[in-house]
Amino acid sequence: MLASLDLMNIGPAKEMHLSFGKRLNLITGDNGLGKSFLLDIAWWALTRKWPAEVNPRLTVGKKAQPLSAGEAKIVFSFEGKTKTEKYESVYLRKDQAWSMRQGRPTNPGLVLYAMTDGSFAVWDPHRNYWKSQEDFDSQIRRLAYVFTPNEVWDGLNSPDGTCICNGLIRDWAGWQKENGASFSYLKKVLEVLSPSPEELLRPGDLTRISLDDVRDIPTIRMPYGQDVPVLYASSGMKRIIALAYFLVWSWEEHRKAAAQLDEPPADQIVFLIDEIESHLHPSWQRTVVPTLLSVMGSLTAASVQLITATHSPLIMASAESVFDSQSDAWFDLDLESSTADSSVNLKQRQFVRHGDVSNWLTSEAFDLKSARSIDSERALEEAIRVMSQESLSEEEARVLDDKLKSVLGSLDPFWMRWRFFAEKKGWHL
């Protein structure tokens, strides 16, 4: 498990410190403040390679660069198989690379990374780990398995043409024909990750979508009974389908590798997910965090650490039922302005249950003035301001009343206050 990150002169801030929870970690903050950057750093700390360094076709997961002149440093610690290890890496400007300790690093367990654009990465201790202390820099084993969005679906080959992964389309079809353990796991994961019991994700019959495409294409059986090819599913469904396949494929391949090596499967899994709510309907956002924790616990016997970045108040609200301050943590990135300059500040915040999701919008996670639209917020501010003015005429109040009607719902609680104020003034609005 990743225990801590200390960053100096790298990324959007001069310094950052994170002490991770052992189970669930949530990262919030506005666009451009460093959420994806922190997940990239976490992946690098556990695997020593940037995603785009392993697969140059990626448009995300690039190597982190120093913020400014001077020393740049990454210090991280994680709990390995037998002990907690701490590493320090400095940026070597002449080499344009981050320094690494010589010798084989501690095994962090299975590491999974779902990036925001649909790319995926896997670091498997049985398939990507160095054999001995001496072969740290060798290519005896692959550095990691990193997939572009298309490669997740169509398969990944090595430069020499060796098939690394068949891809979602072929693997799903093959699993379904065999109807063995892999297909059972896939069906179970899809069902658990479904948005509700009324909208279960269930495989339909295999189909063909073109005379020129001889592949058997998996389908999803929709609640209204129709089988829809996964290639034609909605973006939200594709996101969950890819997550389900990614989890099953990674764990099944890991188990097979463990059997070949006569080694036990990993007892730790770190799962990094960027923008976990990406493309998901609100009904899905309300369930995805608890169900991911549940399905990973049922799929494997390993301890699971989930680190995810989010923009969604529904994601934060959904975590209220599962968040445990003893094992979980919430980190928030803010842009703090002063008369001299603006800077990004990272804080570990106390997780407070807000109940109503709209309360999360006005919390420290999202910093909005209200949960209303901008127009209604401005109209209310104007109404509150004029209510303090003695000289307001009935005609001016009627204009403001019409403005409020155009932006506020008929059941808005502010109407009671406004009507009481108008009656007190003797107006007929």
C-alpha positions as CSV (number, residue, x, y, z in Angstrom):
1,M,0.0,0.0,0.0
2,L,1.2,3.5,-0.7
3,A,1.8,5.2,2.6
4,S,3.0,8.7,1.8
5,L,4.1,11.1,-0.8
6,D,6.3,14.2,-0.2
7,L,6.9,16.5,-3.3
8,M,9.2,19.4,-3.5
9,N,9.4,21.8,-6.5
10,I,7.4,19.5,-8.7
11,G,3.9,19.9,-10.2
12,P,1.6,22.9,-9.4
13,A,2.9,23.6,-5.9
14,K,6.2,24.2,-4.2
15,E,5.5,21.5,-1.7
16,M,2.9,18.8,-1.2
17,H,2.5,16.1,1.5
18,L,0.0,13.2,1.5
19,S,-0.3,10.5,4.2
20,F,-2.6,7.9,2.6
21,G,-5.3,5.9,4.2
22,K,-4.9,2.1,3.9
23,R,-8.2,1.7,2.1
24,L,-10.1,4.6,0.5
25,N,-8.5,7.9,-0.5
26,L,-10.4,10.7,-2.2
27,I,-8.8,13.7,-4.0
28,T,-10.8,16.8,-4.8
29,G,-10.0,20.1,-6.4
30,D,-10.7,22.4,-9.4
31,N,-9.5,21.6,-12.9
32,G,-5.7,22.1,-13.4
33,L,-4.7,22.0,-9.7
34,G,-3.0,18.6,-9.9
35,K,-5.4,15.7,-9.2
36,S,-4.3,13.7,-12.2
37,F,-0.7,14.7,-11.6
38,L,-0.9,13.2,-8.1
39,L,-2.2,9.9,-9.5
40,D,0.6,9.8,-12.0
41,I,3.1,10.3,-9.2
42,A,1.5,7.6,-7.2
43,W,1.8,5.2,-10.1
44,W,5.4,6.1,-10.7
45,A,6.3,5.7,-7.0
46,L,4.9,2.1,-7.0
47,T,6.2,1.1,-10.5
48,R,9.2,3.4,-11.3
49,K,7.9,4.1,-14.8
50,W,5.6,6.8,-16.2
51,P,2.6,5.3,-18.1
52,A,3.6,7.2,-21.3
53,E,7.1,6.0,-20.9
54,V,6.0,2.4,-21.2
55,N,3.5,3.1,-24.0
56,P,4.4,6.3,-26.0
57,R,1.0,6.2,-27.7
58,L,-0.6,7.6,-24.6
59,T,-1.7,11.2,-24.4
60,V,-1.7,11.2,-20.6
61,G,0.6,9.9,-17.9
62,K,3.6,11.9,-19.0
63,K,6.8,12.3,-17.0
64,A,6.6,14.9,-14.3
65,Q,8.8,17.9,-14.6
66,P,10.3,20.3,-12.0
67,L,8.2,23.4,-11.2
68,S,11.1,25.8,-11.3
69,A,14.9,26.0,-11.0
70,G,16.6,24.3,-8.1
71,E,16.3,20.8,-6.7
72,A,13.2,18.8,-7.3
73,K,12.5,15.8,-5.2
74,I,9.9,13.0,-4.8
75,V,9.9,11.1,-1.4
76,F,7.6,8.2,-1.0
77,S,7.0,5.3,1.2
78,F,4.8,2.2,0.8
79,E,4.2,-1.0,2.7
80,G,5.8,-3.9,0.8
81,K,5.3,-7.6,1.3
82,T,7.4,-7.7,4.4
83,K,8.2,-4.1,5.4
84,T,7.6,-0.4,4.9
85,E,10.1,1.1,2.4
86,K,11.0,4.8,2.0
87,Y,12.6,6.1,-1.2
88,E,13.9,9.5,-2.2
89,S,14.3,10.5,-5.9
90,V,15.8,13.7,-7.2
91,Y,15.5,15.1,-10.7
92,L,18.7,14.8,-12.7
93,R,18.5,17.7,-15.1
94,K,21.4,16.5,-17.3
95,D,19.8,13.1,-17.7
96,Q,16.2,14.5,-17.8
97,A,15.2,11.7,-15.5
98,W,14.4,10.9,-11.9
99,S,17.0,9.1,-9.9
100,M,16.4,5.5,-8.7
101,R,18.0,3.5,-6.0
102,Q,20.1,0.7,-7.3
103,G,18.9,-2.9,-6.8
104,R,15.5,-4.4,-6.8
105,P,12.8,-2.3,-5.1
106,T,10.3,-3.7,-2.6
107,N,7.3,-5.5,-4.1
108,P,4.2,-3.2,-3.7
109,G,1.7,-5.8,-4.8
110,L,-0.6,-5.5,-7.8
111,V,-1.0,-1.9,-9.1
112,L,-3.9,-0.9,-11.3
113,Y,-4.4,2.6,-12.9
114,A,-7.6,3.7,-14.8
115,M,-6.8,7.0,-16.4
116,T,-9.4,9.6,-17.3
117,D,-9.3,9.1,-21.1
118,G,-10.0,5.4,-20.9
119,S,-6.4,4.3,-20.8
120,F,-5.4,1.5,-18.3
121,A,-2.2,0.4,-16.8
122,V,-1.2,-2.8,-14.8
123,W,1.9,-3.5,-12.8
124,D,2.0,-7.2,-11.9
125,P,4.6,-8.4,-9.4
126,H,4.6,-11.9,-11.0
127,R,5.0,-10.5,-14.6
128,N,6.8,-7.2,-14.3
129,Y,9.0,-7.6,-11.2
130,W,12.8,-7.8,-11.5
131,K,14.2,-11.3,-10.9
132,S,17.1,-10.3,-8.8
133,Q,19.1,-7.5,-7.3
134,E,21.3,-7.3,-10.4
135,D,18.7,-7.0,-13.2
136,F,17.0,-3.8,-12.1
137,D,17.8,-2.1,-15.4
138,S,17.4,-5.1,-17.6
139,Q,14.5,-5.9,-20.0
140,I,14.1,-9.5,-18.8
141,R,10.5,-8.7,-17.8
142,R,8.2,-6.1,-19.2
143,L,8.1,-2.8,-17.3
144,A,4.3,-2.8,-17.1
145,Y,1.2,-3.3,-19.2
146,V,-0.1,0.0,-20.4
147,F,-3.1,0.3,-22.8
148,T,-4.5,3.1,-24.8
149,P,-8.3,3.3,-24.9
150,N,-8.4,1.4,-28.2
151,E,-6.0,-1.2,-27.0
152,V,-8.3,-1.9,-24.0
153,W,-10.9,-3.0,-26.5
154,D,-8.9,-4.4,-29.4
155,G,-5.8,-5.9,-27.7
156,L,-2.2,-5.0,-27.0
157,N,0.8,-6.4,-28.8
158,S,4.5,-6.0,-28.1
159,P,6.8,-4.4,-30.7
160,D,7.9,-7.9,-31.8
161,G,4.3,-8.9,-32.4
162,T,3.7,-11.0,-29.3
163,C,0.2,-10.8,-28.1
164,I,0.1,-9.3,-24.6
165,C,-3.6,-9.0,-24.2
166,N,-6.5,-10.1,-26.6
167,G,-8.5,-7.1,-25.6
168,L,-12.0,-6.8,-24.2
169,I,-13.9,-7.9,-27.4
170,R,-12.0,-11.1,-28.0
171,D,-11.5,-12.0,-24.3
172,W,-15.2,-11.5,-23.4
173,A,-16.3,-13.5,-26.4
174,G,-13.9,-16.3,-25.6
175,W,-14.8,-16.4,-21.9
176,Q,-18.5,-16.4,-22.8
177,K,-18.1,-19.4,-25.2
178,E,-16.0,-21.3,-22.6
179,N,-18.5,-20.3,-19.8
180,G,-15.8,-20.9,-17.2
181,A,-14.5,-19.1,-14.2
182,S,-13.5,-15.9,-16.0
183,F,-17.0,-15.4,-17.5
184,S,-18.5,-16.0,-14.1
185,Y,-16.2,-13.4,-12.5
186,L,-17.1,-10.9,-15.3
187,K,-20.8,-11.4,-14.9
188,K,-20.5,-11.0,-11.1
189,V,-18.4,-7.8,-11.4
190,L,-20.8,-6.3,-14.0
191,E,-23.8,-7.1,-11.8
192,V,-22.2,-5.5,-8.7
193,L,-21.2,-2.4,-10.7
194,S,-24.7,-2.0,-12.1
195,P,-26.4,1.3,-11.2
196,S,-29.4,-0.4,-9.5
197,P,-31.2,-3.8,-9.2
198,E,-33.6,-2.5,-11.8
199,E,-30.8,-1.8,-14.3
200,L,-28.5,-4.7,-14.0
201,L,-25.6,-5.1,-16.5
202,R,-25.9,-8.6,-17.9
203,P,-24.2,-10.1,-21.0
204,G,-26.5,-10.8,-23.9
205,D,-25.8,-13.2,-26.8
206,L,-22.7,-12.7,-29.0
207,T,-23.4,-11.1,-32.3
208,R,-21.8,-9.9,-35.5
209,I,-22.0,-6.2,-36.5
210,S,-20.6,-6.3,-40.0
211,L,-20.0,-8.6,-42.9
212,D,-16.4,-7.3,-42.9
213,D,-15.8,-7.9,-39.2
214,V,-15.6,-11.6,-38.3
215,R,-15.3,-11.1,-34.6
216,D,-18.1,-12.2,-32.2
217,I,-19.1,-9.0,-30.5
218,P,-20.3,-9.1,-26.8
219,T,-23.6,-7.5,-26.1
220,I,-25.3,-6.0,-23.0
221,R,-28.9,-7.0,-22.4
222,M,-30.7,-3.8,-21.7
223,P,-33.5,-3.5,-19.1
224,Y,-36.0,-3.3,-22.0
225,G,-34.9,-6.7,-23.3
226,Q,-32.7,-5.7,-26.3
227,D,-29.1,-6.9,-26.7
228,V,-26.9,-4.0,-27.6
229,P,-23.3,-4.6,-28.9
230,V,-20.9,-3.2,-26.3
231,L,-19.3,-1.1,-29.1
232,Y,-22.6,0.8,-29.4
233,A,-23.2,1.2,-25.6
234,S,-23.3,4.6,-24.0
235,S,-20.1,6.2,-22.8
236,G,-21.1,5.6,-19.2
237,M,-21.7,1.9,-19.9
238,K,-18.5,1.6,-21.8
239,R,-16.6,3.1,-18.8
240,I,-18.1,0.5,-16.4
241,I,-17.7,-2.3,-18.9
242,A,-14.0,-1.5,-19.4
243,L,-13.5,-1.2,-15.6
244,A,-15.1,-4.6,-15.1
245,Y,-13.0,-6.3,-17.8
246,F,-9.9,-4.6,-16.6
247,L,-10.4,-5.9,-13.1
248,V,-11.1,-9.4,-14.2
249,W,-8.4,-9.6,-16.8
250,S,-5.7,-8.2,-14.4
251,W,-6.6,-10.6,-11.6
252,E,-7.0,-13.6,-13.8
253,E,-3.7,-13.1,-15.5
254,H,-2.1,-12.5,-12.2
255,R,-3.4,-15.7,-10.8
256,K,-2.3,-17.7,-13.8
257,A,1.2,-16.2,-13.6
258,A,1.3,-17.0,-9.8
259,A,0.4,-20.6,-10.7
260,Q,3.2,-20.8,-13.3
261,L,5.7,-19.5,-10.9
262,D,4.4,-21.6,-8.0
263,E,3.9,-18.4,-6.0
264,P,0.9,-17.2,-4.0
265,P,-1.2,-14.3,-5.5
266,A,-0.5,-10.8,-4.3
267,D,-1.9,-10.0,-0.9
268,Q,-2.1,-6.2,-1.7
269,I,-3.7,-4.3,-4.5
270,V,-3.5,-0.5,-5.2
271,F,-6.2,0.8,-7.5
272,L,-5.8,4.3,-8.9
273,I,-8.8,5.8,-10.7
274,D,-8.8,9.3,-12.3
275,E,-12.2,11.0,-12.4
276,I,-14.1,8.0,-11.2
277,E,-17.4,9.6,-12.2
278,S,-16.4,10.1,-15.8
279,H,-19.4,9.6,-18.2
280,L,-21.5,8.2,-15.4
281,H,-25.2,9.1,-14.8
282,P,-25.9,10.4,-11.2
283,S,-27.5,7.0,-10.3
284,W,-24.2,5.4,-11.0
285,Q,-22.2,8.0,-9.3
286,R,-24.1,7.3,-6.1
287,T,-22.9,3.7,-6.0
288,V,-19.6,3.3,-7.9
289,V,-17.2,3.9,-4.9
290,P,-19.0,1.5,-2.4
291,T,-19.5,-1.1,-5.1
292,L,-15.9,-1.0,-6.3
293,L,-14.6,-1.5,-2.8
294,S,-17.1,-4.4,-2.5
295,V,-16.4,-6.1,-5.8
296,M,-12.6,-6.0,-5.4
297,G,-12.9,-7.5,-1.9
298,S,-15.0,-10.3,-3.3
299,L,-13.0,-10.9,-6.4
300,T,-9.7,-11.2,-4.6
301,A,-8.5,-12.2,-1.1
302,A,-6.0,-9.2,-1.1
303,S,-6.2,-6.0,0.9
304,V,-7.3,-3.2,-1.4
305,Q,-6.3,0.5,-1.4
306,L,-8.4,2.7,-3.7
307,I,-7.0,6.2,-4.6
308,T,-9.4,8.2,-6.7
309,A,-9.8,11.8,-7.9
310,T,-13.2,13.3,-8.4
311,H,-15.1,16.4,-9.4
312,S,-18.5,15.0,-8.2
313,P,-20.4,16.0,-5.1
314,L,-22.4,12.7,-5.6
315,I,-19.2,10.7,-5.3
316,M,-18.4,12.5,-2.0
317,A,-21.9,11.9,-0.7
318,S,-21.8,8.2,-1.7
319,A,-18.7,7.8,0.4
320,E,-20.4,8.9,3.5
321,S,-21.8,5.4,4.2
322,V,-18.4,3.7,3.8
323,F,-15.8,6.3,4.9
324,D,-13.8,5.3,8.0
325,S,-11.4,7.9,9.4
326,Q,-9.2,5.1,10.7
327,S,-8.5,3.7,7.3
328,D,-9.5,6.4,4.8
329,A,-8.4,9.9,3.9
330,W,-9.6,12.9,1.9
331,F,-7.2,15.4,0.2
332,D,-8.4,18.7,-1.2
333,L,-6.5,21.0,-3.6
334,D,-7.3,24.7,-3.5
335,L,-6.1,27.8,-5.3
336,E,-5.3,30.3,-2.7
337,S,-4.9,34.0,-3.7
338,S,-3.1,36.8,-2.0
339,T,-2.2,40.3,-2.9
340,A,1.2,39.1,-4.0
341,D,0.6,35.8,-5.8
342,S,-1.7,32.8,-6.1
343,S,-0.6,29.3,-5.1
344,V,-1.9,25.7,-5.0
345,N,-2.4,24.3,-1.5
346,L,-3.0,20.7,-0.7
347,K,-4.8,19.9,2.6
348,Q,-5.9,16.7,4.2
349,R,-9.4,17.5,5.4
350,Q,-11.6,15.9,8.0
351,F,-14.4,14.0,6.3
352,V,-17.7,15.4,7.5
353,R,-21.0,13.9,6.5
354,H,-23.2,16.5,4.9
355,G,-26.2,14.3,4.1
356,D,-27.9,16.2,1.3
357,V,-25.6,16.1,-1.8
358,S,-26.3,19.9,-2.4
359,N,-24.5,20.5,0.9
360,W,-21.3,19.1,-0.7
361,L,-21.4,21.7,-3.4
362,T,-21.0,24.4,-0.7
363,S,-18.4,22.4,1.3
364,E,-14.6,22.8,1.2
365,A,-14.5,20.2,-1.5
366,F,-16.2,22.4,-4.2
367,D,-16.3,25.9,-2.6
368,L,-19.5,27.1,-4.3
369,K,-21.5,30.0,-2.7
370,S,-24.7,28.0,-3.1
371,A,-26.1,24.9,-4.8
372,R,-28.1,27.0,-7.2
373,S,-27.5,28.2,-10.8
374,I,-25.4,31.3,-11.2
375,D,-28.4,33.3,-12.4
376,S,-30.6,32.3,-9.4
377,E,-27.6,33.0,-7.0
378,R,-27.2,36.5,-8.4
379,A,-31.0,37.2,-8.2
380,L,-31.1,36.1,-4.6
381,E,-28.1,38.2,-3.7
382,E,-29.9,41.2,-5.3
383,A,-33.1,40.4,-3.5
384,I,-31.4,40.2,-0.1
385,R,-29.6,43.4,-0.8
386,V,-32.7,45.4,-1.8
387,M,-34.7,44.0,1.1
388,S,-32.4,46.1,3.4
389,Q,-33.3,49.3,1.5
390,E,-36.0,51.5,2.9
391,S,-36.5,53.4,-0.4
392,L,-37.5,50.4,-2.5
393,S,-40.7,51.1,-4.4
394,E,-43.5,48.6,-5.2
395,E,-42.8,48.9,-8.9
396,E,-39.1,48.1,-8.4
397,A,-40.1,45.2,-6.2
398,R,-42.4,43.9,-8.9
399,V,-39.5,43.9,-11.4
400,L,-37.4,42.0,-9.0
401,D,-40.3,39.6,-8.3
402,D,-40.5,38.8,-12.0
403,K,-36.8,38.2,-12.1
404,L,-37.0,35.8,-9.2
405,K,-39.9,33.9,-10.8
406,S,-37.7,33.4,-13.9
407,V,-34.9,31.7,-12.0
408,L,-36.4,30.2,-8.8
409,G,-38.6,27.1,-8.6
410,S,-42.1,27.5,-7.3
411,L,-41.2,25.5,-4.1
412,D,-38.0,27.4,-3.4
413,P,-37.8,28.2,0.4
414,F,-36.8,31.8,-0.4
415,W,-40.4,32.5,-1.6
416,M,-41.7,32.4,2.0
417,R,-39.2,35.0,3.1
418,W,-39.8,37.2,0.1
419,R,-43.7,37.0,0.4
420,F,-43.5,37.9,4.1
421,F,-41.3,40.9,3.3
422,A,-43.8,42.0,0.6
423,E,-46.8,41.7,2.8
424,K,-45.0,43.7,5.5
425,K,-44.4,46.4,3.0
426,G,-48.1,46.3,1.9
427,W,-47.1,45.4,-1.7
428,H,-49.4,43.4,-4.0
429,L,-47.0,41.3,-6.2
